[in-house]
Amino acid sequence: MNYNWDWGILFRDPYAGWILEGLWWTIVISLLAWVIAFTLGSILGVFRTTSSPILRAIGTCYVELFRNIPILVQLFLWYFVFPEILPDDWGRWVKRDMPAPAMTTAIVALGLYTASRVCEQVRSGIEAVGVGQRQAGRAIGMTEPQVYRHILLPNAYRIIIPPLTSEFLTIFKQSSLALTIGVVELTAMTRQIEEYTFQGFEAFTAATIVYSLVTFTVMFLMRFVDKRTALPGTFASGGA
């Protein structure tokens, strides 16, 4: 009841700068982790649908391993445990000499975890294209890689734009877990403002608004992209 509200604290130096800096690092972590997740997830999605049983087994093992371990546990494993099982020189480089060890670890951990989820989205998109188009490509003389490159993947990506958008937003929100290993992103900066000013309500309200604005912006842009690229007869196309 006696809380001293002071919204102006958010616009004073250096606190406004801290929020912007935290947002910048959150975006950097999210984008770099997404590059890893999208690239590796696409490869694994192809593995999961290819005719090779070995590649299918590799994709399945990866998904079952990474998808079923909580991301927070994976962050701790990569940051605290993994360097200890390496040779001394390698472990020392990972812990101390690697550029931005905590941030790099957060990017890799988030990317590898989300790759297992992207893999399943790509797999479902490829399967949604249908067996007929795969068979048609092989019938006109295409090799299996050519069928994936020219037929299956271009159509699959257009189908799975909405779930891929959700996966990117998941990375953006889960980047806040990076504070547990010392990365000063948006949530960490918000806590730092609270510790310096004791204005926790204002600080976390500002963080909530920033997260929401970025999320709504991404959703709006990807909804536009989805409508522009939707395959004829799909839900997005009908809605447009």
N, C-alpha and C positions, 0 to 999 in steps of 0.2 A: 504493500500500500504506500510505502514511503519511497518507492523507486524514483530516482531523479532522471526523467527523460531528457535526452539531449540529442536530437536528430542531426543537429549541425556538426556533430563530431565526425560524421561520415564525409564531410566536405572539407575538413581541415587537413593541413599537412602534418604528418605524412600519411594519415590513415586512408585518405582517398587513393593515394598512390599505391598503398599496400593492396587495396582491393583490386586495382587495375593490374598490378604485377601478378597477384595470385590468379586472376582470370587469364592472363597471358600464359602462364605456365600450365594452367589447366587445359587450355586449348592446345598448347604444344604437345603435352602428354597424350591427349586424346587423339590428335591427328596422327602422330607418329605410331601410336599403338594401333590405330585403325589401319594404317598402311600394312603393318605386320599381319593383323588379323584378316584383312581382306585378301591379301596375296596368298598367305599360307592356307586360309580357309578355302579359297577357290581351288587351290591345288588338291587339297584333301577332299573337297567335294567331288572333283573329277575322279580321284582315286576310288571314292565310295561307289561310283556308278560305272566304272570301267569294267571291261570283260576279264581283267587279270585278277585272279583270286588273291595273289600276293599283295597287290596294291590296295584291294578292298580291305584286306586284313590290316594293313598299315593304317589306313584311314579310320577303321573301326576302333582299333586299339588307341589311337590318339584321342579320338572323341571320348571314349569311355574313361580314359585316364584324366584328361584335363577338365572335362565337363563336370565330373563328379567330385572334384576337390574344390572346396570354397576358395574364392579368389584371395581372401585375406590370408588363408593358410599358404597359398602359393606364393604370395608376396613374401611372407616370412621365410619360406623354404628357399626361395631364390636369393634373398638378401642375407640371411643369417646362416643357413645350412650349406647351400651350394658352394660358397667359397671355401668352406672348411674341408670339403672332400676333394678339392683340387690339389695338385702339387703346390708346395709352399709359394713359389714365385708367381704362379698363376693366381692362386688365392689372394695373395697380397695385391696383385694388380686389380683384381675384380673388386676388392674391398676398398682400396685406397687410391690406386694410381689411375684407374679407369676414369675417363671424363664424367663428372657428375654421377658417381656410383649409384646413389639412391634413386635419382631420376631415371637413369638408364635401366635400372632393375625394375622400376615401376612400369616403364614403357614396355619392356620385354614381357613381364609377367601378365600385364593386361592384354597385350597383343596375342600371346600364346593361348591364354584362357579364352578370349573371344574368338580366336580362330576355330576352336572346336564348335562354337555355336554358328559361326558363319558357314562352316563346312556343312552343317545340317541344312541350313537355308539353301545353299547352292545345290546340294543333293536333291532337295525337294523340288527346286526350280527345274533342274534337269529332268527329273522324273515327270514333272508336270508337262513338259514339252511333248512327251509321248514317244512311244517306241516307233511309231510310223515314220517320223521325220528322221530318226536315226537310221532306220532301214532304207529310207529313200536316199539318204546320202551315200550309204554303202552301195546301193544299187547303181548309182551313177559313177562309181569308181573312186569315191573318196576313201582315204585311209581313216582309221579311227581318230587320230589327232585332228585331221581336217574336219571331220564331222563335229567334233567338240568346238573347234575354233570358229567354223563358219555357220554352224546351225544351232547346236545345243546351247552353248554358253551365251551367245548374243540374245537368244530368246529367253533363256533362264534368268538372266540379269534383269530383263525388263519385267518379268513376272514378280521377282522377289524384291523390288525396290522398297515396298513398305516394311517388310521384316528387316531388311538391311538397315533401314533408317532407325528402327528400334534398337538394333544392335549397336549402332554408332552412339545413340543417346545413352545406352547402357554404359558404354565405355566412358562417355563424358561424365556421367554421374558417379561411376565407380572410381574415377580418378581421385575422388576425395579420400579413398582409402590409402593413397600414397603418403598421407601425412603420418601414418603409423610407422613408416620407415624413415621419416625425416624430410620428406619433400615438402617444400613450402608452396603449396598451391592455394587455391581460393579458400578452401575450408580452413587450412592451417593459418592463412593470413587473417581470417575472421576470428579464429581463436586468439591469435596474437593481439588483435585490436581489443578483444574482450579483456585480456590479461593486462594490457597497458592502461585501459580507460575504465574498466568495470562497466562498460555500456554493452552488455551482451545482447540484449534484445535488439538494439539498433544494428549491431554488427551482423547478427545472424539473419535479421530481416533483409538487410542489404544483400547478403549472399543468396538468400532465397529468391529475391527478385532477379539477380543476375543469372542464376541457374535457369530460372523460368524463361527469361527473355531469350537466352541462347537456345533453349529447347524449343520454344515456340517458333523461333526464326528458322531453325533447321527443319522442323516439321512443315512449315509453310513452303519453304523452298523445295523440299523433296516431294510434297504433294503436287506441286506444279510440274516437277520433273516426271513424276509418275503418270500424270495425265497426258503429258506430251509424248511419252514413250510407250504408253500402254499398248499391248497387242490388241487387235480388233477382237471384240467379243469378251474381253476380260472385264472384271468389275470396275476398274478405274476408268476404262474407256467408256463403259456404259454410264458411269456417274458423270463423266465430263460431258 
